[in-house]
Amino acid sequence: MSYSGLARRVRDSGLPFRWRVSALRSYVQLYQPLGFEATLSFLEYRAGSFKRDEAALLSALEVVEASRAARHAEVQAYAKRRREAKARGQRTPRPGEVNPHAQAEWY
């Protein structure tokens, strides 16, 4: 299922609450910037206990959607910079240029 389809399920108050929580977990399974469990823990820290509270569930969805939108904008900006650099003849990225596709070493 797509991100928008899962987000729609999380927001759908006609569904049983546990299905909505499951839809949020599926969303995080697709987009897990910190890893699955760490992202869920972060969402619970930021939004509250989304497993029991509807307001916290919707807030957690907003947090993860904002993070995904920021990531998408970062990737698009990088792609634009690379296209411009390639048009100038610079075929490989410079050593200091941050590549959003590279795995960050946070440990």
Secondary structure, 3 states (H helix, E strand, C coil): CCHHHHHHHHHCCCCCHHHHHHHHHHHHHHCCCCCHHHHHHHHHHHHCCCCCCHHHHHHHHHHHHHHHHHHHHHHHHHHHHHHHHHHCCCCCCCCCCCCCCCCCCCC
